[in-house]
């Protein structure tokens, strides 16, 4: 039996970042101002600290200045909103990333909405979701945007295909479904209350797993020849798809790690330079 081809996100992400670096250098040379991405972290969750540090390092390599705002775990919703509004009003900041989760005691949606839409390079605000849904100018959610770029990289045209999205989060499941719909896919959303999940997934030409439950999607759930995108990341470098069994049935499948993750960061950096160019009027 032929195994699926891996949809490696590392190489295309590297090309996107290299192109982003060229655009950042040109923008800096033309305006005298380097693009700036502000990262905001509440608390000291080890995984979040690692993610933010990685994003800062990638930013610097792409010629993007990085400003980090570290807030204590005791930060209130009001304090976080105030910090994000201050960054939104700062002309020296062109993109804002709020690392999530932020803690159960914080109203995450209120925090997201404190980010100015023109600086929402992670695509988390109501305005960004509306733009994605209606095909209007704006910033896409970084992971869904990275997924669509990855599909393009491997010649997967969603038009006319049945796409099943497992997960309905506001920054991953819902927006990736809207982006696939905009590409003329027929989209089905699945979630914790979906009955006979396996039967629904078996009908999919494209499966996007984004639910945060390790190995939820098994090989026997995959339609032979389907494209499988695993956007889950669980402890132990385990995705939402049981890779070893799914690779025997899919035609294309993303590894975890090394699939969706690099494309997410590349999309974030690319949108930061775009945001800077718009704000600087070039």
Long-range contacts (C-beta under 8 A, 24 or more apart in sequence): 1-248, 3-247, 3-248, 4-228, 4-246, 4-247, 4-248, 4-249, 4-250, 4-251, 4-252, 4-253, 5-154, 5-251, 5-252, 5-253, 6-252, 6-253, 6-254, 6-255, 6-259, 7-150, 7-153, 7-154, 7-227, 7-229, 7-252, 7-253, 7-254, 7-255, 7-259, 8-255, 8-258, 8-259, 9-146, 9-150, 9-254, 9-258, 9-259, 9-260, 9-261, 9-262, 9-263, 10-258, 10-262, 12-149, 12-150, 12-153, 12-263, 12-266, 13-146, 13-262, 13-263, 13-265, 13-266, 14-262, 14-266, 16-149, 16-263, 16-266, 16-267, 16-269, 16-270, 17-58, 17-61, 17-62, 17-265, 17-266, 17-269, 17-270, 19-270, 20-62, 20-63, 20-64, 20-266, 20-269, 20-270, 20-273, 21-61, 21-62, 21-63, 23-273, 23-277, 24-62, 24-63, 24-64, 24-273, 24-276, 25-63, 27-273, 27-276, 27-277, 27-280, 27-282, 28-63, 30-282, 31-280, 31-282, 33-92, 33-276, 33-280, 34-63, 34-64, 34-65, 34-276, 35-63, 35-64, 35-65, 35-94, 35-95, 35-272, 35-273, 35-275, 35-276, 35-277, 36-64, 36-65, 36-66, 36-67, 36-92, 36-93, 36-94, 36-95, 36-276, 37-64, 37-65, 37-66, 37-67, 37-93, 37-94, 37-95, 37-96, 37-97, 37-121, 37-268, 37-269, 37-272, 38-66, 38-67, 38-68, 38-69, 38-87, 38-90, 38-93, 38-95, 38-96, 38-97, 39-66, 39-67, 39-68, 39-69, 39-97, 39-99, 40-68, 40-69, 40-71, 40-80, 40-83, 40-84, 40-87, 40-96, 40-97, 40-98, 40-99, 41-68, 41-69, 41-70, 41-71, 41-99, 42-71, 42-72, 42-73, 42-75, 42-80, 42-99, 42-102, 42-103, 42-106, 43-71, 43-72, 43-73, 43-75, 43-102, 43-103, 44-73, 45-101, 48-99, 48-101, 51-99, 52-99, 54-265, 55-97, 55-265, 55-268, 58-265, 58-269, 59-269, 59-272, 62-269, 62-273, 64-269, 64-272, 64-273, 67-93, 73-103, 75-103, 75-106, 76-105, 76-106, 77-105, 77-106, 77-107, 77-110, 77-111, 80-106, 80-111, 80-114, 81-110, 81-111, 81-114, 82-114, 84-111, 84-114, 84-115, 85-114, 87-115, 87-119, 88-114, 88-115, 88-116, 88-119, 89-116, 91-279, 93-119, 94-119, 94-121, 94-272, 94-275, 94-276, 94-279, 94-280, 95-119, 95-120, 95-121, 95-122, 95-268, 95-271, 95-272, 95-275, 95-276, 96-120, 96-121, 96-122, 97-121, 97-122, 97-268, 98-122, 98-124, 100-171, 109-170, 118-275, 118-278, 118-279, 119-275, 119-279, 121-268, 121-271, 121-272, 121-274, 121-275, 122-171, 122-268, 122-271, 123-171, 123-175, 123-271, 124-170, 124-171, 129-170, 129-174, 129-175, 129-178, 132-175, 132-178, 132-179, 132-182, 133-178, 135-182, 139-271, 139-274, 139-275, 140-175, 140-179, 140-267, 140-271, 141-171, 141-172, 141-175, 141-176, 142-264, 142-265, 142-267, 142-268, 142-271, 143-171, 143-172, 143-176, 143-210, 143-231, 143-260, 143-263, 143-264, 143-267, 144-172, 144-175, 144-176, 144-179, 145-179, 145-267, 145-271, 146-260, 146-262, 146-263, 146-264, 146-265, 146-266, 146-267, 147-176, 147-179, 147-208, 147-229, 147-231, 147-260, 147-263, 148-176, 148-179, 148-180, 148-183, 149-263, 149-266, 149-267, 150-229, 150-254, 150-259, 150-260, 150-263, 151-206, 151-227, 151-229, 154-227, 154-252, 156-206, 156-227, 156-252, 157-183, 158-183, 158-184, 158-185, 158-206, 159-183, 159-184, 159-185, 160-184, 160-185, 160-186, 161-185, 161-186, 161-205, 161-206, 162-186, 162-188, 162-203, 162-204, 162-205, 162-206, 163-187, 163-188, 163-204, 163-205, 163-206, 163-207, 163-208, 164-188, 164-190, 164-200, 164-201, 164-203, 164-204, 164-206, 164-207, 164-208, 165-189, 165-190, 165-208, 165-210, 166-190, 166-191, 166-197, 166-201, 166-207, 166-208, 166-209, 166-210, 166-211, 166-216, 166-217, 166-240, 167-191, 167-208, 167-209, 167-210, 167-211, 167-212, 167-231, 167-240, 169-210, 172-210, 172-231, 173-208, 173-210, 173-211, 176-208, 176-210, 176-231, 177-208, 180-206, 180-208, 197-221, 207-241, 209-239, 209-240, 209-241, 210-240, 211-240, 212-240, 213-240, 214-238, 214-239, 214-240, 215-239, 215-240, 215-241, 215-242, 216-240, 216-241, 217-241, 217-242, 217-246, 218-242, 218-245, 218-246, 219-244, 219-245, 219-246, 219-247, 219-248, 219-249, 220-245, 220-249, 221-246, 222-246, 222-249, 222-250, 223-249, 224-249, 225-249, 225-250, 225-251, 226-250, 226-251, 227-251, 227-252, 227-253, 228-252, 228-253, 228-254, 229-253, 229-254, 229-259, 229-260, 230-254, 230-255, 230-256, 230-259, 230-260, 231-260, 232-256, 233-257, 233-261
